[in-house]
């Protein structure tokens, strides 16, 4: 079903669908890869920022450790660290100072960064001195990975419904660290914990979303522009030109297309139009030759039928000629018998008129004329044709049931040849004699002529071929095989139809239907 629907689509729609699918898939892949790339780029920048911040914090811690900590004047809010061995000192003037080790400095700077919404970082370890440095589940898992040799852990997650990057890297023990942590059994190079950095990256995802919207907008505009351009190109270069060629094909042969009215150009459509024009020229030439050959075949068959008629009517002509010769001989032997002369002259006149009538009908039948319509009686044409065929109908039981009493526009010569061809075909099929019935009637706007014989009939396998040229079942010399072919062509030319019904052993019936009011420029009143 889908295949049928696809075949019914226009070429324009097929091109648009296929190219549209290709463009959408291409831009879809491009959009996906670009979006994925810029997503990876933005997130890699965030990870790089976390690494830089991590290094900066490490350098700050190292600076503090290298200077044995920082000392601040004690005041409200600046309290000593209870986890240090010497949390404060007093100078000679009695001013109190509190010590800040690297962990304390890291924690206090992180509080400032977190308050500003920039980031949050802290030192954590599995061996805590200060409970505030205890790891959360993610940090604990990362610290265990450090013991397996992992150098850093990065993860994008959500914290408080905000996209967040979490970064943690190990803190190796250095010489400056032993002052505070030597009692825990650490040695230089040991991993005593990790520096965890938490950075909100909602800005990164907002940037990704903004870039994706821009890419989607550009892709949509590009697809529309490309689609419209392709549509216009296909319409102008292909569809319209094919439409011109299609209309030229539809109008041919009624209207012969000229080269000026066909698509031009050296492309495929232009060459196709040129080939179509050449094809029309060859077809016109072939049609003219075919028409001429058909006319010759029709005339040849008519002359052949005329020859068979002449052979048959020779007997009809010889009878009155023989009688007339006897009359002349008797008149010569009795030159003074006036009564005999008057009687024989009257008989000779009737014989000559009969011969003249037969000869005139033969001349009319053999005359070569184009198809022309004149008002005539179909029934009278049948009767005149049977006069010509009288010699062969003597053995047949002829029944005429003629019911078309009015005259109508008809091609007399063509119809007379049809009648003679079918009747002679029946005569040849029934040489020993049988019944032959001809009926005519009017059905609506059609004249119906039926020729029914009681001959041997036509075999079923031969019925489809009886109108083929040169097809005959008669012996050599008894038929040309053109009579029914010519009959069929004449009926078609007169815009009628011919039907044959036959059964072996029961006879054959030819039924011809001809329009009573043919719409043709050849019809004459």
C-alpha positions in Angstrom: 0.0 0.0 0.0 2.8 2.4 0.9 4.6 1.5 -2.4 1.4 2.4 -4.3 1.1 5.7 -2.5 4.7 6.5 -3.3 4.2 5.7 -7.0 1.2 8.1 -7.0 3.3 11.0 -5.7 4.4 13.8 -8.0 8.0 14.1 -8.9 8.2 17.4 -7.1 6.9 16.0 -3.9 9.3 13.0 -4.1 12.3 15.3 -4.6 11.2 17.6 -1.7 10.7 14.6 0.6 13.9 12.9 -0.2 16.1 16.0 -0.2 14.3 17.2 2.9 15.0 14.0 4.7 18.7 14.1 3.6 19.0 17.8 4.7 17.3 17.2 8.0 19.4 14.1 8.8 22.6 15.9 7.8 21.8 19.0 9.9 20.5 16.8 12.7 23.8 15.0 12.8 25.7 18.2 12.5 23.6 19.9 15.2 24.0 16.9 17.5 27.8 16.7 17.0 28.2 20.4 17.4 26.0 20.5 20.5 27.9 17.5 21.9 31.3 19.2 21.1 30.4 22.5 22.7 28.9 20.7 25.6 32.2 18.8 26.1 34.1 22.0 25.5 32.2 24.0 28.1 32.4 21.2 30.7 36.1 20.7 30.0 36.6 24.4 30.6 34.8 24.1 33.9 37.0 21.1 34.8 40.1 23.1 33.9 38.9 25.9 36.1 38.5 23.5 39.0 42.1 22.2 38.4 43.5 25.8 38.3 41.6 26.6 41.5 42.9 23.4 43.1 46.5 24.4 42.2 46.0 27.9 43.4 44.7 26.6 46.8 47.7 24.2 47.0 50.1 27.1 46.4 48.4 29.1 49.0 48.6 26.2 51.5 52.3 25.7 50.6 53.0 29.3 51.2 51.4 29.2 54.6 53.2 26.0 55.5 56.5 27.3 54.3 56.1 30.3 56.7 55.1 28.1 59.6 51.6 29.4 59.5 50.1 32.9 59.7 49.5 34.9 62.9 46.7 37.3 63.4 45.9 39.7 66.2 43.4 38.1 68.5 40.0 39.8 68.4 36.3 38.9 68.5 35.8 36.3 65.7 39.5 35.5 65.5 39.8 32.7 67.9 42.6 30.2 68.4 42.5 26.8 66.8 42.1 24.2 69.5 43.6 21.4 67.4 47.0 23.1 67.2 49.9 22.4 69.6 50.6 26.1 70.0 47.4 27.9 69.0 48.5 31.4 70.1 51.4 33.5 71.3 52.0 36.8 73.2 54.5 39.5 72.2 56.6 41.6 74.5 53.8 44.2 74.7 51.3 41.6 75.8 49.4 41.6 72.5 47.9 38.1 71.8 48.2 36.5 68.3 46.5 33.4 67.1 48.0 30.9 64.6 46.4 29.9 61.4 47.8 26.7 59.8 47.2 25.8 56.1 44.0 23.8 56.9 42.5 26.7 58.8 43.5 29.2 56.1 41.9 26.9 53.5 38.7 26.7 55.5 38.3 30.4 56.1 39.1 31.3 52.5 36.5 28.7 51.4 33.9 30.4 53.6 34.6 33.7 51.8 34.4 32.1 48.3 31.2 30.3 49.3 29.6 33.5 50.6 30.4 35.1 47.3 28.8 32.2 45.4 32.0 31.4 43.6 32.9 28.0 44.9 33.4 25.9 48.0 36.6 23.9 48.8 38.0 22.1 51.8 40.5 19.6 53.0 39.2 16.2 54.0 40.8 12.9 55.1 40.0 9.5 56.3 42.1 10.2 59.5 40.5 13.3 60.8 41.8 15.5 63.6 39.1 18.1 63.2 35.6 16.4 62.8 34.7 19.3 60.5 37.1 17.8 57.9 35.3 14.4 57.9 34.5 13.4 54.2 31.0 13.1 52.8 30.1 9.8 50.9 31.4 11.1 47.5 34.7 12.3 49.1 35.1 9.1 51.0 34.8 7.1 47.9 37.3 9.3 46.1 39.8 9.0 48.9 39.6 5.2 48.7 40.3 5.5 45.0 43.4 7.6 45.7 44.8 4.7 47.7 44.4 2.6 44.5 46.5 5.1 42.5 43.8 7.3 41.0 45.2 10.9 40.5 41.9 12.9 40.4 38.1 12.5 40.5 35.7 14.7 38.6 31.9 14.5 38.5 29.1 16.7 37.4 26.1 16.4 39.7 23.4 18.5 41.3 23.8 20.2 44.7 20.8 22.0 46.1 19.1 21.8 42.7 22.1 23.5 41.0 24.3 21.9 38.4 27.7 21.5 40.2 31.2 20.3 39.3 32.9 18.3 42.1 36.7 17.9 41.9 39.0 16.3 44.3 42.7 15.5 44.1 45.1 13.9 46.7 47.3 15.9 49.1 50.7 14.3 49.4 52.7 14.8 52.6 55.6 17.3 52.3 58.3 18.3 54.7 56.4 21.3 55.9 53.4 19.2 56.7 55.3 17.0 59.3 55.3 19.7 61.9 51.5 19.2 62.4 51.0 15.7 61.2 54.1 13.7 62.1 52.4 12.4 65.2 49.9 10.7 62.9 52.6 8.5 61.5 52.8 10.2 58.0 56.0 10.2 56.0 56.9 12.4 53.1 55.0 11.3 50.0 52.1 9.7 51.8 48.6 10.6 50.8 47.1 12.2 53.9 43.8 13.3 52.4 42.4 15.3 49.5 41.5 18.8 48.5 37.8 18.8 47.4 36.6 21.7 45.2 32.9 22.3 44.5 32.0 24.8 41.8 28.5 25.7 40.6 28.4 25.3 36.8 24.8 26.5 36.1 26.5 29.2 34.1 28.0 26.5 31.9 24.7 24.7 31.3 23.0 28.1 30.6 25.7 28.8 28.0 25.2 25.3 26.5 21.4 25.9 26.3 21.9 29.3 24.8 24.3 27.9 22.2 22.0 25.0 21.4 19.1 27.5 20.9 21.3 29.5 18.5 22.4 26.4 16.7 18.8 25.2 16.4 17.7 28.6 15.1 20.5 28.6 12.5 19.8 25.0 11.5 16.1 25.7 11.1 16.7 28.9 9.0 19.3 27.0 6.9 16.9 24.1 6.3 14.1 26.4 5.3 16.3 28.4 2.9 17.9 25.3 1.4 14.5 23.6 1.1 12.9 26.6 -0.6 15.9 27.0 -2.9 15.8 23.3 -3.9 12.0 23.5 -4.3 12.3 26.5 -6.7 15.2 25.0 -8.6 13.3 21.7 -9.1 10.1 23.5 -10.0 11.8 25.8 -12.6 14.4 23.4 -14.0 12.5 20.1 -13.8 8.8 20.1 -13.0 7.7 23.0 -15.2 9.7 21.7 -18.2 8.4 18.2 -17.7 4.9 19.7 -17.5 5.3 21.3 -20.9 6.6 18.1 -22.3 3.7 16.2 -20.7 1.1 18.6 -22.2 2.7 18.2 -25.6 2.5 14.4 -25.4 -1.2 14.6 -24.3 -2.1 16.9 -27.3 -0.2 14.7 -29.8 -1.2 13.6 -32.4 -4.2 16.0 -32.5 -1.8 18.9 -32.2 1.7 18.5 -33.5 4.1 20.3 -31.1 6.8 22.6 -32.5 10.3 22.8 -31.2 9.6 26.3 -29.9 6.9 24.9 -27.6 9.1 22.2 -26.2 11.7 22.5 -23.4 15.1 23.6 -24.8 18.6 23.2 -23.4 21.3 20.7 -23.6 20.4 18.9 -20.3 18.6 15.6 -20.0 15.1 17.2 -20.3 16.1 19.2 -23.3 17.5 16.1 -25.0 14.4 14.2 -24.1 12.2 16.9 -25.7 14.4 16.8 -28.8 14.1 13.0 -28.9 10.3 13.4 -28.5 10.2 15.8 -31.5 12.2 13.4 -33.6 9.9 10.6 -32.5 6.8 12.6 -33.6 8.3 13.2 -37.0 9.1 9.5 -37.5 5.6 8.6 -36.2 3.9 11.1 -38.6 5.9 9.6 -41.5 5.1 6.1 -40.4 1.4 7.0 -40.0 1.3 8.5 -43.4 2.9 5.4 -44.9 0.6 3.2 -42.9 -2.5 5.1 -44.1 -1.3 4.8 -47.7 -0.7 1.1 -47.2 -4.1 0.6 -45.6 -5.8 2.4 -48.5 -3.9 0.1 -50.9 -4.9 -3.0 -48.9 -8.5 -1.9 -48.8 -8.5 -1.2 -52.5 -6.7 -4.5 -53.3 -9.3 -6.4 -51.2 -12.1 -4.6 -52.9 -10.6 -5.5 -56.3 -10.2 -9.1 -55.2 -13.8 -9.2 -54.1 -14.7 -7.5 -57.4 -12.9 -10.2 -59.3 -14.8 -12.9 -57.4 -18.0 -11.0 -58.1 -17.2 -10.7 -61.8 -16.6 -14.4 -62.0 -19.9 -15.1 -60.3 -22.0 -12.6 -62.3 -20.5 -13.8 -65.6 -23.1 -16.4 -65.6 -25.8 -13.8 -65.0 -24.5 -11.8 -68.0 -24.1 -14.8 -70.2 -27.8 -15.9 -69.9 -29.2 -12.7 -71.4 -26.4 -12.5 -73.9 -27.2 -16.0 -75.1 -30.9 -15.2 -75.4 -30.0 -12.0 -77.3 -27.8 -13.9 -79.7 -30.7 -16.3 -80.4 -33.0 -13.3 -81.0 -30.5 -11.8 -83.4 -30.2 -15.1 -85.2 -33.9 -15.6 -85.5 -34.4 -12.0 -86.7 -31.7 -12.6 -89.4 -33.4 -15.8 -90.5 -36.8 -14.0 -90.7 -36.0 -10.5 -91.9 -39.6 -9.8 -93.0 -41.4 -11.0 -89.8 -42.2 -7.7 -88.2 -44.1 -9.2 -85.2 -41.1 -11.4 -84.4 -38.8 -8.5 -84.7 -40.9 -6.4 -82.3 -41.1 -9.2 -79.7 -37.4 -10.0 -79.9 -36.4 -6.3 -79.8 -38.4 -5.9 -76.5 -36.6 -9.0 -75.0 -33.2 -7.7 -76.2 -33.9 -4.3 -74.6 -34.7 -6.0 -71.2 -31.6 -8.1 -71.5 -29.4 -5.1 -72.2 -30.8 -3.1 -69.3 -30.2 -6.1 -67.0 -26.6 -6.3 -68.2 -26.1 -2.6 -67.9 -27.5 -2.6 -64.3 -25.1 -5.4 -63.3 -22.1 -3.7 -64.9 -23.0 -0.4 -63.3 -23.2 -2.0 -59.9 -19.8 -3.6 -60.4 -18.3 -0.2 -61.4 -19.8 1.4 -58.4 -18.4 -1.3 -56.1 -14.9 -1.0 -57.6 -14.7 2.8 -57.5 -11.9 4.1 -55.2 -13.2 7.0 -53.0 -12.3 8.4 -49.6 -14.6 7.8 -46.7 -17.6 10.1 -47.2 -21.0 10.2 -45.6 -24.1 10.8 -47.6 -27.8 10.3 -46.7 -28.8 6.8 -47.9 -31.0 3.9 -47.0 -29.1 1.1 -45.2 -31.8 -1.4 -46.2 -31.5 -0.4 -49.9 -27.7 -0.8 -49.8 -28.2 -4.4 -48.5 -30.6 -5.2 -51.3 -28.3 -3.7 -54.0 -25.4 -5.7 -52.6 -27.4 -8.9 -52.7 -28.2 -8.2 -56.4 -24.4 -8.4 -57.0 -24.2 -11.6 -55.0 -27.3 -13.2 -56.5 -25.2 -15.8 -58.4 -23.8 -17.2 -55.1 -27.0 -16.8 -53.0 -29.0 -19.2 -55.1 -27.9 -22.1 -53.0 -28.7 -20.3 -49.7 -32.1 -19.8 -48.0 -31.8 -16.0 -47.7 -34.1 -14.3 -45.3 -34.1 -10.5 -45.1 -35.7 -8.9 -42.0 -34.9 -5.2 -42.7 -36.2 -2.7 -40.2 -34.3 0.6 -40.9 -36.8 2.3 -43.2 -35.5 5.9 -43.0 -32.4 7.2 -44.6 -29.3 8.3 -42.6 -25.8 9.7 -43.1 -23.7 6.7 -44.0 -20.6 5.9 -46.1 -22.3 3.9 -48.9 -19.2 2.4 -50.5 -17.7 1.3 -47.1 -21.0 -0.2 -45.9 -21.5 -2.0 -49.2 -18.0 -3.5 -49.0 -18.7 -4.6 -45.4 -21.9 -6.3 -46.5 -20.2 -8.0 -49.5 -17.2 -9.2 -47.4 -19.4 -10.8 -44.7 -21.9 -12.3 -47.2 -19.1 -13.8 -49.4 -17.5 -15.2 -46.2 -20.8 -16.9 -45.4 -21.1 -18.2 -49.0 -17.6 -19.7 -48.9 -18.4 -21.3 -45.5 -21.6 -23.0 -46.8 -20.8 -24.2 -50.4 -23.5 -26.8 -50.2 -26.2 -24.4 -49.1 -27.8 -23.4 -45.8 -29.8 -20.6 -44.3 -28.6 -17.0 -44.2 -30.5 -14.4 -42.3 -29.9 -10.6 -42.3 -31.7 -8.3 -39.9 -31.5 -4.6 -39.3 -32.9 -2.5 -36.6 -32.5 0.8 -34.7 -31.4 0.9 -31.1 -31.2 4.4 -29.8 -28.7 6.3 -31.9 -27.2 3.2 -33.4 -28.0 1.1 -36.4 -27.6 -2.6 -35.7 -27.0 -5.1 -38.6 -26.9 -8.8 -37.9 -25.7 -11.5 -40.4 -26.6 -15.0 -39.2 -25.6 -18.2 -41.0 -26.1 -21.8 -40.2 -22.7 -22.9 -41.4 -20.0 -25.0 -39.6 -19.1 -22.2 -37.2 -15.7 -21.0 -36.0 -13.5 -22.9 -33.6 -13.1 -21.2 -30.3 -9.3 -20.9 -30.6 -9.7 -19.1 -33.9 -12.2 -16.5 -32.7 -9.6 -14.0 -31.3 -7.7 -14.1 -34.7 -10.4 -13.8 -37.3 -9.9 -10.1 -37.8 -6.1 -10.4 -38.1 -4.8 -9.6 -41.6 -4.0 -12.6 -43.7 -5.5 -15.1 -41.2 -7.7 -17.6 -43.0 -8.7 -21.2 -42.5 -9.6 -21.7 -46.2 -7.5 -23.6 -48.7 -4.9 -21.9 -50.8 -6.5 -19.9 -53.6 -9.9 -19.6 -51.8 -9.2 -16.5 -49.7 -6.7 -13.8 -49.0 -7.3 -13.5 -45.3 -8.0 -9.7 -45.7 -11.8 -9.6 -46.0 -12.7 -9.6 -42.3 -9.6 -7.5 -41.5 -10.7 -4.8 -43.9 -14.3 -5.1 -42.6 -13.0 -4.6 -39.0 -10.9 -1.5 -40.1 -13.9 0.0 -42.0 -16.2 -0.4 -39.0 -13.7 1.2 -36.7 -13.2 4.0 -39.2 -16.9 4.6 -39.2 -16.8 4.9 -35.3 -18.8 1.6 -35.0 -18.2 -1.8 -33.5 -18.3 -5.4 -34.7 -19.0 -8.5 -32.6 -18.9 -12.1 -33.7 -20.7 -15.0 -32.0 -20.0 -18.5 -33.1 -20.3 -22.1 -32.0 -18.9 -25.1 -34.0 -21.7 -26.9 -35.8 -24.3 -24.2 -35.1 -23.3 -21.3 -37.3 -21.9 -17.8 -36.9 -23.4 -14.3 -36.4 -21.7 -11.0 -37.1 -23.3 -8.0 -35.3 -22.3 -4.6 -36.5 -23.3 -1.4 -34.7 -22.9 2.0 -36.6 -23.8 5.5 -35.4 -26.9 6.9 -37.2 -25.6 10.5 -36.7 -21.8 10.3 -36.9 -20.1 13.4 -35.7 -17.4 13.8 -38.4 -16.3 16.6 -40.6 -16.6 14.1 -43.6 -20.4 13.8 -43.2 -22.3 15.4 -46.0 -26.1 16.0 -46.0 
